[in-house]
């Protein structure tokens, strides 16, 4: 599995499908295992006050809103294209430049945050400044890990990509449990666990891609790169905002305890993406590779069907068993609110999961016409959340409506219009 699929001889359609299911199956195991370890961290909610758990959820949402998904997909696309066209030297120079660039951006942002530290601590009711400082380091490794995981994904080295994902979760729960149960560190301890998990994930990805970024670098066309990178960053960034922004708005408009209850439901509902995400993750570099060589593929339809079945089934199971899981993981005080919002949350994830497949397909083919629409939709979603937040259920109804609009928009750009045959040969 760690062998780079790009270097293999041409395969038949049946062999392609077998390799796809083998690789996506491994990534699914890794994603679910890593996700479960990350989810087990939330068992610690029983050992800390609800407001501390709500703060942990908010700090975690800050890290989740960092454009990790766009960064990883940019590196996936550029790596897959470079390997498909034998431009390894340009790829090495690109990786180093982007690594340096995101590190400088983080340093600039960290200075700004520390300058306004007092305002942030007061606004978010953070009693221990260490939680904010650790969150800054979490943000740094939230940039480094997906950068090199994207290189792994683009090289179709799914074996080590899976291990990077799994050990992220293992490190998170081990350290968080030690800090919370032994040292009573609460949200600060849980964020420390998040940090160590990301460090492990980043180190694995950096080491396993060293042959690519340590290769003799060659100059590359910055303008051509930006024409690819900017729409990818904006498109996947808009999707990530639609996926993660609700928690920060809830923190702004609801009490700390209510935020904790909401985070508990959101944690379980977003687990649906752990289940279906690996299908799109394996699909993306394969479609990039096929598009670079002008090859046709029917992979998107296969992935869309599998995603629909698993997402709908998972949402139904979660809605039925969710109240029992809430009682198992959290204190009794969580049950009423979390159980009430859980079906709405799980239902809102279904169109989002399906839209994720279509967005991956479009952007893998460099079909960027949808990107401005995605950006407008993200802005409209933020505006809507500032007006429709009377109850937690209203927040989720707003999310569900915008996810349905997102899915309809993606479907229109995938199958509608006169350029369908030219732009979507495999759709």
Secondary structure, DSSP 8 states (H G I E B T S, - for coil): --S-GGGS----HHHHHHHHHHHHHHHHHHHHHHHHHHHHGGGGGGGS-HHHHHHHHHHHHHHHHSSHHHHHHHHHHHHHHHHHTT-HHHHHHHHHHHHHHHHHHHHHHHHHHHHTHHHHHHHTT-S-HHHHHHHHHHHHHHHHHHHHHHHHHHTT-HHHHHHHHHHHHHHHHHHHHIIIIIH--HHHHHHHHHHHHHHHHHHHHHHHTHHHHTS------HHHHHHHHHHHHHHHHHHHHHHHTHHHHHHHHS-HHHHHHHHHHHHHHHHHHHHHHHHHHHHHHHHHHHHHTT----HHHHHHHHHHHHHHHHHHHHHHHHHHHHHHHS-HHHHHHHHHHHHHHHHHHHHHHHHHHHHHHHHHTT-GGGHHHHHHHHHHHHHHHTTS-SSHHHHHHHHHHHHHHHHHHHHHHHH-STTHHHH-TT-
